[in-house]
């Protein structure tokens, strides 16, 4: 990974948890592979999550962490973003999830008419996000999953070109791939601890109903003291373990639901409340399809 470059593609992956940075890595790889962006163009990824250090990015990608207090210092932060666009001579801006940023921080884009704007759309709690939405028109919008009608209508009205994009996730592990017992039930969740405990409890209820006694594996960077499992470790990317296990137990975040799609018959899931992500919508779709 390059440490510094004058990137001409800026990828905005600001948001909590692992989701935005994991999706950024997959999106950059996929967009290059399908020639929506040029392979030789360097990419600068702006991020806020500490998980970024654990995620492998394609060659030619530079990471830059945004100021920790950006939500409390919104006007200085907007000036910082404007300076970044100019100093790096950005030609293309890719917005992940939030059309004008997680708190509307990109409300000034009309002042950069030559900027090529790309939007990667996953499901949003649209009414919750509307107060942060500002006028914007995208050159291209990519639907990363089936979207609610209100969000799909927005894309139709605010993007010159629209495509569906199926992301390709990395197949290389950050460490040697562990071998798990054939009767393993795999719980995958990064945080918070109470959600991890809920997933484990839910899975154990299912195991009891099915009258089986699995070998319990928890993949998480969080240390959980009050949840009894047979084995716990951190491993990225966790989807490389899916072929080994009898059951996969997860929440309903975008990346997880995409990665478990080929394993639907052995996937157990629980949606959790999020400020903007509609995990209930995603869980309902999985049950219907």
N, C-alpha and C positions, 0 to 999 in steps of 0.2 A: 504494500500500500504506500502511495506517495505521501510524503509529509507536507509538501507545499506545492501548489501549482496555481496558475491563473486559469481556473476552470471556466469553461464557456457554458456548461450545463450545471445548473444549481438544482439540487433535489432537496425539497423541504420536508423533513421527516420528524418534525417536532410533535411530541406527544408522549404520554407516559408508557411505562412498561416496555416489553420486548417487541410489541406488534409493529410499530412504525419502522424501527430499524431493520427488523427481519424482512419486512415487506420491501423496504428500500433496496436491500441487497438483491432480492429476487427480481424486483422490477427493473433495476438497472441491467441485470443479466438478460432478462427477457426482452426488454425494449431494444437492446443491442442485437440480440439474436434475430429478432424479427425486423431489424433495420428501421425502426422508428427513430432511433438515435444512432449516430455514427460510433463505431467501435473505437476509433482513434481519438474521439473527443473526451477529454478528462471530465470527471464529474466531482463536484463538491457537494457533500451531504451535510446539511445542517441538522443537528439532532439535539435532544434534551435528555434522553434516557441514558442512565449509566450502563445499560445492557449493551450499548454499542461496542464496547471493548471486547465483547465475547462473540460478536458476529463477524464472519468472514465476508469481505466485500470483493467484487470483481477488481481486477487489475485496473489501475488508472483512476481509482476512487480516493478522494481525500475527505477526511472527516473533520468537522469543525463544530464544537459544542457551543450552543448559544448561551448567553449570560443566564445564570441561575435565577436572577430576579427579573427576567424580562416581562413577566405578567404584571409586576408591580411598577415597572419603569417603562410603560408602553411607548411614550413619545420618544425617549432616547433610543429605545429598541428599534422603532421604525426608522429613525435616522441611521442607526447602525446597519439595518438591512439595505437602505438606499445606498449607503456608501459601499456596501459589499457588492451590490449589483454593478456599480460603476467601476470600482477598483479591480474587480475580476473580469470585467468586460463580459458579463453574462449575456448570452444570446437566447438561452432556453431556460425557463423556470418550470420545474415539475412540482406540482402541489399534491401532496399525499393526503387523502381523506377530507381535509377541510379546504373548501375552495378559496377562502381568503384568510386562512390561518386559524389556529385553535381559539383565538380570542379576537379575530378580525384584525390582526396586526398588519396584514397586507392590504390595507384599504387605499393605498396610494398607487396601485398598479396602472391606473389610467394615465399617470404621468410618464410611463415607460411604454409608449405605443409600439415600439419596434421589438419588444420582448415577445418571444414565442412562448405561449402559455399552454401547458399540458396539465390536465387534471386526472388523477387516478382516484376513482370513486368506489369506495366500499360503503356498506350500509351505514347511514347516520340516523340518529334520532333527530329528524329534520326540524321539528318544531323547537326543540331545545337549541339547535344551532342557529336558527334564523336571526336572532339578535346580533350575531357576529358576522353576518353575511353582508358583503358590500358589492356594488356593481362591478362586474367583471365579465369578459367574454374570452373563452378559450379557443385556441386554434384546434386542439384535439382533446377529447375526453374519452377515457377508457373506463368501461364498467368492469370491475373486478369480480362482481357477483351479481345475482339478480337483485335489483333495487326496488324499494317501495315506489309506488306511482308518483308521489310528490317529488322524490329525488330524480326519478327518470325524466319527469317533465322538465325539471330544472336543466338537466343536461341537454335536452332537445332544444331548449330556448337559449342556452348560453354557450354552446359549442358548435363550431363550424363543421367539425367532423367527429363522428362517434364510432367507437369500436368496442368489442368485448376483448378482454385480455386475460388469458389464463397464465398465471405466473408459474415459472419454473424455479423450484427451490433447489438449493445446493445439495449435492450428493456426497460431499466430502465432510468427514467428521473432524472436529477440533481436537480429538484425542482418539486412541484406539477404541474400536467398537467392542463394547462388552458383550459377552455371551450370557443370555438369560435362560433360566429353566423353562421348559416347554409349557409348563402350567402357569406362567407368569400373567398377572393382571397388572397393567402398567398405568399408573396415574402420572399425568404430566401437567404441571402448573407451576408458574414461577412465584407468584405471591398474590394476595397476602395470606398469612398462615390460616386465618379462619376459613378462607375459601378452599385451601388445600385440605383442611380437616373435613369440610363438607363433602368434597369429592371422594375422599377415602371412605367416609361414613356411608355415602350413597352406594359406592361400589360394594362395600361389605354387606349392605342390605340385599343387593342383587345376588351376591354370591350365596348368601344364606337361603334366599328363595330358590336358587338353582341347586342348592345342596352340594356345593363344591367348596373345596378349601384351596384357593390359589396360593401361589407364591407372590407376595405383594412387593411391588417395586414402585418407588416414588422417584421421579426425575424432577428435581427442582433445585435452584440455587439457594433457596431459603432453608434454614435449619428449623425443623419442626420437632419439638420435644414431646408433645402430647399426642402425637399420631403414631400408632403402632404399625410399622411395616417391616418386612423382612430385609429390605435393602433400600438405601437411599443414596443418590449421587446426582451431581450436576453433569449434564451432557448436552452438547449442541452439535448438530441439530437433532432433536429427539425423535423426529419422524423416521430416522434411519433404524430405529429399534422396533418399529411397528410390525414388521414381518415376523418377528420372533415370538410375539406374545399372543395369548388367547384373547385378551380383552384390552381395550384402550379406553381410559377414562380421562376426560378433559372438560374444560369450560367450552364456551362457544365463540371464542374470538375468531376473527377472520382467517388468520394464517392456519390456526389449528383445524378449523373446519375444512379448509382447502386441502390440507395435508392428510386428513383422515378420510377424504372422499373415496379413495380406493379400498378402504377398510370399513365401510359402513356397517357390514354385517357383524362386526365385533366391536363397534364403537359405542360407548356409553357417554352421555354428556349432560351437563347442567348449565343453563344460562345464568349469568350473574349480572346484577345491575351495573351500568356504567353511565357516566355523564352524557356521552354522545353515541356510544356504540350500542346498537339494538341487537343484543345477543338473543333475545326472545324471538325476534323475527327470523334470525338465522337458524335457531333450533326448530322453529315451526316448519320452515322450508325443508330441513333435513328429514323431518318426520313424514312430510307429504311426498317427497320424491323417492 
